[in-house]
Amino acid sequence: MKHTMRLPNRIPFLLILPLAVLFIHSCDPNGGIPPRILVFSKTEGYRHQSIPVATAALRRLCADHGIAMDTTEDAADFTEKNLKRYNAVVFLCTTGDVLNPAQETAFQRYIQAGGGYVGIHSATDTEYGWTWYGGLAGGYFTSHPKIQDATLIVKDHDHPATEHLGDQWQRKDEWYNFKDLNPNVHVLLTIDESTYEGGANGPDHPMSWYHEYDGGRAFYTALGHTAESYSEPAFLQHLLGGIRYAIGKKKRLDYRACRTPELPDPTRFQKNVLAADLNEPMQFGMLPTGKILLIERRGAIKVLDPATGLINVAYKLPVYSLEEDGLLGMAIDPGWEKNHWIYLYYSPATDESVNLLSRFVFAGDTLDRASEKVMLKVDVQRLECCHAGGCLRYADDGYLYLSTGDNTNPFASNGFAPIDERPDRGPWDAQKSSANTNDLRGKILRIKPLADGSYTCPAGNLFTDRDVHVDLSTGAGNSAQGRGRPEIYVMGCRNPFRISIDAPRKLLFWGEVGPDAGNPDTSRGPAGHDEVNRARAAGFFGWPYFVGDNKAYRDYDFTKSRSGPSFDPLHPINDSPNNTGARELPPAQPAFIWYPYDNSPVFPLTGNGGRNAMAGPVYYCDRYPADTRFPDYYDGKLIIYDWMRNWMMAVTVDSLGNFSRMEPFGDSISLSRPMDMFVDGNGSLWVLEYGTQWFSSNPDARISRIDYVRGNRPPIPVLQADKTIAAAPCQVVFSVMRTRDYDDDRLDLEIDFGDGSEHWSVKGKRLQASAPGDQHRMPAALDSIVHVYEKPGTYDAVLKATDVSGATRTTRLSIRAGNEPPLVRWDFGGKNRSFYQPGEVLQYKLVVEDNEDGSLVNGGIDPATVATTIDYLESGFDISSIAQGHQAAMQMTEYARGKVLVDRSDCKTCHAADRQINGPAYQTIAERYRNNEFAVRNLSKKVITGGAGNWGQTVMSAHPQVSEEDAGEMVRWILSLGAPPKVDRTLPLEGTYTLSIPAPEKGKKPKPGTFIFKASYRDRGSSSQTSVEEGETIALRTAFLQAEQADSMSKNVRTYRPFNGDTVVLNELKSNSFFVFKHADLTGVYSVAIGIGSGDRLYRYSGGRIELHLDAPDGPLAGKVPVPEKNSAERMAFSEVVLPLETKGDGRFHDLYFVVKNENNPSTPVASIDWIRFNL
C-alpha cells in the first residue's frame, strides 16, 4: 500500500516552512550542510609553480557548485578529529614524503571510514615508501618528457569526470609515465603514445582513473602541470567530476569500519636500563631461569640477574679478536632446561684461520669448556679485515641459522664491488666467498643440530632437494651432491649482521651492512646501500654483483683499471679465479628495503648519514599476556633498527610478505648503537646497546628492556654528571634536568651518592613538558648538584624518582675516583684543525699528559705506549675502517705497556727477546705457548709464584710484588713476539705530514676526502683504580665542500640535479631553511665563498641573503652576504658570493649553520647552493 502525507489545511504557511526544512534535514546525513573538501598542497620535493593558480581556480570552482573548501600545506591538519570535517581530501600537486606516520595513520583510517580522495598530477609523486598510498592513488610517477601536445582517449563517458568529453581530447600538458599501477582501478582516460614523444607505458597508458579502495573512493588525474590548465573549462569540469565522485553520497564517516588501529602513544614505551659499562657486547638472550646470557666480542660470557641487577663473568673464552673477529654469536638451545646446551660462534685464538660453531654445556651460570663439541668450521682469512657476520638464531621448527660475512677487504675498491681477480688478491675479492657456492662465507646457513653434535641440512636449502646429514668428525655430507655446500640457505651476502625469523609467515629477514660508495659512478656502478632483506625461500641475494633493488655493478679489471659490462641479475656469472664453486649462479633477489648514505627517495624515514641496517624480531601480540604486551597496532610488524643512526622502525608486512609501510618505533626512546634484540615472554622488547665508542668498553653499552605501560606511567629518571672519572678527592656536578614524567606528575627525587654520605632530595617538582623531544625544564638548582668524593673508589650514584601514585624508577651512574684521565691533544701549531689545502705540509706534535704518569716531555710516558694513526677517508666511506686501524695500533700499545713492565723488572737478568741468557728467549717462550689457550693465566701465575723444570734446571724467581693484572700484561707482550707480524700503522709523535690526496684510478678525477688524525693513550692506573684510556681524533676536511655533503639540513631542503648529471645542488632553500657543517674550526678563516645557482625553467628564486650562525640556526652571527635574485630562461647558471667573517676563529669547534633569509617572500626559495669554500 502506498502511503502519503497530507498536512492539515489550517496549518499556517510560516509553520509549514520550518517543518519542510526539518524534513529535508532528516533525509540528509549532513543536515543540509554543503559538502566540504580539504585541498592539501604540501611539497617535500619539486614544487609546481602552478599551485597558487590551481588553488584559486579550485576555490572558484567549488564556490560555484556549492562545495565548501579549505586549504592547507600543514600536515599537522591530518588528525582524526580534523579529517572528520571533510567529505574528500584533494592532494594538489603534492610531492615527496608529506605525512609522518601518525598523520598517515589518521588519513588511512579516514579512507577506511568512507572518506574520499582526489589526486591531481604529482599526487603520484608522493609517499613512495607507503604502498597503501600508492594503491589509493593508483600508481607512482616514474618520469615525464617535455611539455607537449598529445591526444587523450576517453574510455568511459558515464563518469562525471568525463561525461562532458568527446571520444578524444587534445591538449598540452606534462605527460607522466607510471610504475606500480593498481590493476583494480577503472580507467577513464588513456593517452595515445603515437601522438607525442616520451611515452613509456604502452598502448594502454592510463592518465585518469577512479576506484573504490579500502572503504573509500578515489579519483586521480595526471593532468594539471601547467598554470594554463586551470583556466580550461574542460579540464575544470574534469576536476569537478572527480571531486563529486570522491565526495559520493555524503554518507557519515563510520570509524567502526576501520581496520587500521589508532597509533599508540609513543610515550607509553618506557626503557629500563638493567646493566651498563659493557665491553663490546654482541648478542644476548634469556635463559628459562629468567637470567640474561650475554657475550662480548673479546670473549667474555656474562650472566645478568634482572631481579638484582648483578652481572657476573661466567667464563672468558680465549678468542682471536683483531679486526672484527672474536666471540660473535650465541644461541640458547630450545631444550636448555633439560640439556643445558648453548651454541657459540667464535674465532679461536689459534694459528688456524677459522671460525667455529660449537655447542657447550652452560649450567650453574658457568660454561663447561671441556664440553665443547665443534659442529661446523668456517674457513676464513685473517690477513685482512672485514665482515664476520656471526648472528645465531633458533627458529620454532628447530632449525639453527648462522650468518657469515664475506671476509673481504672493501677499502681498495673505491666503495664499489670488491672483485679484484689479480694474483694474491683473494682477500679483496668477494667472489671467493659470497658468490662461491662451495664456501660458507657471505651466507646465511640453516641446519638442524642433532644430539650427537652432528646436524642435518634440510631439503629446501639452496643446494639440497633432500635432507643431508653432516658430521664434522667424519666429513660426511659436505659435498651436497656436488652443487654447493648443503648448509647454505642464502648466499650473496656482504655482512648479514642481524637476522630475524618470522615463523608464521615462513620468512627470514636480515640486515645487510652495505658498501661505501657515496655516489654512483657510471664506470663502476651504484652508490652503496644498506639493505633489509627478506627470503621467502632459499636464494642468491646479489653480492658482490648487485646492491639494493638489484642495482648492477660493472665488471672491472683491476690490472688495467678498465670497466666491463654490467652484471645481469637474471644470469649472474662468477668467473673469478678465486671461485671454487659453480660458475652460473641463481637469479639475484632484490632487497626488501634499501637506503644509501643520502636521503632515500623510496624509504625517506631512514634518514641520512652513516648506516648499519639490522633486523629485529617480528612482533605477534597473541604470544604474550594482554596486560603486558604491546598494542595490537604492532601485531605482525617487523622491527628493524640501524646501529649508526640509532633508530628503530616498525615495518608493516602483508600476508604475502610484501613491504607495506615503515614508521618510527619507540621514537621517544634514546639508543646508543643498538646491537641485538629479543622479545621476552611478557612481550617486552630487550635491547642490547654497543655504546658510543667503537672497539672499546662504554658506559652507555647497556642491556635495556622496553615496556609498554598502560595506566599511570612511571617517571623516567635521568642522572648526568660533568665527569665520571677523576682523581680523588673528586668534585662531581650532577644534573637531573632531563628527568621527566609523561603524566606531568609532581615528582620526589633522591640521589644516593654511593659513598655513605647524606642523600640529596627534593620533593614535589613538576615537569613542564611531556612530548618526545621536548626539553623538560626544571629549576636551575637541579642542574648543579655538587658532591665531593673524598676517597678513591668506585661509587654507584643512584637517582630515584617517585610520582604521586607511588610509581618509582631508578637509574645509576658509576663514578670512579682515584685516577685522573690522561690529556691527549694534537698540536698543529696554531693552524686550522678542520680544513686543509691539498698538498699543504702540516707540522704537528702530540701532547700527552697524565697526573699520575707524567708526560711525554718529562719522560713519564713511554712513546711506545701511545697509539697514533693517520688515515685518508674518501668521501662517502665508512669511518669504521679507521676505527679498526686504530684498534690494531691500540693493541700494539697494550703490548708495549707489558714491555715497559718487563723492562722495569729483573727479568732482563735471565731473558732477552731473541736470545737465551739464563732462561729461554722470549720468542722461544712465545712459540711454545702460542696455541695454549691457558698460557696467559698459567704464565702469569708463574711470574708471581716462580717455578722450575719447564726449561731444564733453571729456576725462575718469584715476584709476589707483581699484581695479577701487571703479570698478565707482561705475559701478553712476551706472547705477542710469537704472533704473526702485523702492519705498523703508527705515526711519529712529532713531525711533518704532507696532506696529499691519493692518486685516483686511471681516467678518474681525484676525490678530495678527509684526513683523520687519531691518538690515544691508556694510563697505568693507580693503586685504587684501573687504567683509563683517552684520545683525540681530528678530521681535516678539504676547504672546498659540496653543499649536499652537509652533515644535516632542515627538513624542507632537497637536492636537485639541474643538468641530469653529476652536478647536485641544495634546493628548496626558503627563508629560515638551513644546512649544517658540524664540528668546524674557523681559525684562520677570513671569508666563506658560496657557489650560487640561478633559477631555471623548473625553479624560480627570489634572492635574499645567507647568514652564518654558530652552533644553532639563531646562534651568534658570524657573517652574512646578500644573494641577488637571478633567474635564467632555461639552464641554471652559477656564480659566487663571498661571506666575510665578522668574528675570528676562537680555536674551538663549532657547528656552522648556513641560514637563508627572505622575510618579504618566505614561500619562494632564495637560491640553490652548489658548494662552500672556506678561505684560509
PyMOL commands that set and color helices and strands:
alter all, ss='L'
color gray80, all
select helices_A, chain A and resi 13-27+51-64+75-77+80-83+101-112+121-124+131-137+193-195+227-231+233-247+255-257+266-268+336-339+426-428+430-432+480-482+604-606+621-623+632-634+780-783+863-865+880-903+907-909+922-928+935-945+964-976+1043-1045
alter helices_A, ss='H'
color red, helices_A
select strands_A, chain A and resi 36-40+68-72+88-92+116-120+140-143+148-154+168-173+177-179+186-191+205-213+216-221+269-275+278-279+281-286+292-296+300-305+310-316+327-332+341-346+354-363+366-379+389-394+400-404+443-449+455-457+468-470+488-491+496-502+507-512+530-535+539-540+546-547+551-552+554-557+562-566+593-595+613-619+637-642+647-653+659-664+674-679+685-689+697-698+703-708+720-721+725-726+730-735+746-752+760-766+785-789+793-802+808-817+823-827+835-836+841-850+854-855+866-873+947-949+952-956+990-994+1010-1018+1029-1038+1040-1042+1048-1049+1054-1056+1065-1067+1074-1081+1087-1093+1104-1110+1117-1123+1134-1140+1149-1157+1168-1175
alter strands_A, ss='S'
color yellow, strands_A
deselect
rebuild
show_as cartoon
